[in-house]
Amino acid sequence: MEDRWIAVQANSVYLGVTKDTVYKLLSEKNLSAYKVGWLWNFKKEDVDVCVKNQANTNKR
């Protein structure tokens, strides 16, 4: 299975939000990411899990 890594810009497109929202989610620790140098990278499967967990939290 291939790991799928995406950057902030691609993540914002994938989630349908602005880059600022992605950075806000990072600062609030609501999104898993890995920082390499100056760049934040996301595993696509981790993003999916975070979104699913967030959706389940909001249902309560």
C-alpha positions as CSV (number, residue, x, y, z in Angstrom):
1,M,0.0,0.0,0.0
2,E,1.3,3.4,-1.0
3,D,1.5,6.2,1.6
4,R,-0.2,9.3,0.2
5,W,1.4,12.5,1.5
6,I,-0.2,15.9,0.8
7,A,0.9,19.5,1.5
8,V,-1.2,22.3,3.0
9,Q,-2.5,23.6,-0.3
10,A,-3.5,20.1,-1.5
11,N,-5.1,19.4,1.9
12,S,-7.1,22.5,1.7
13,V,-8.4,21.5,-1.7
14,Y,-9.1,18.0,-0.5
15,L,-11.1,19.2,2.5
16,G,-12.7,22.1,0.7
17,V,-11.5,24.8,3.0
18,T,-9.0,27.6,2.9
19,K,-5.3,27.2,3.8
20,D,-6.0,29.4,6.8
21,T,-8.5,26.9,8.1
22,V,-6.0,24.1,7.7
23,Y,-3.5,26.1,9.7
24,K,-6.2,26.8,12.3
25,L,-7.0,23.1,12.6
26,L,-3.2,22.4,13.1
27,S,-2.9,25.0,15.8
28,E,-6.0,23.6,17.6
29,K,-4.5,20.1,17.3
30,N,-7.6,18.9,15.4
31,L,-5.6,17.6,12.5
32,S,-2.6,15.3,12.4
33,A,0.4,16.5,10.5
34,Y,4.2,16.1,10.2
35,K,6.5,19.0,9.9
36,V,9.5,18.6,7.7
37,G,11.6,21.7,7.8
38,W,9.2,24.6,7.2
39,L,6.6,22.5,5.5
40,W,3.6,20.7,7.0
41,N,2.8,17.3,5.4
42,F,-0.3,15.2,5.9
43,K,-0.9,11.5,5.4
44,K,-4.2,11.4,3.5
45,E,-5.4,8.4,5.6
46,D,-4.7,10.4,8.8
47,V,-6.7,13.4,7.4
48,D,-9.6,11.1,6.7
49,V,-9.5,9.6,10.3
50,C,-9.3,13.1,11.8
51,V,-12.3,14.3,9.8
52,K,-14.3,11.2,10.7
53,N,-13.4,11.6,14.4
54,Q,-14.4,15.3,14.3
55,A,-17.7,14.4,12.7
56,N,-18.4,11.8,15.3
57,T,-17.6,14.3,18.1
58,N,-20.0,16.9,16.6
59,K,-22.9,14.4,16.6
60,R,-22.9,14.2,20.3
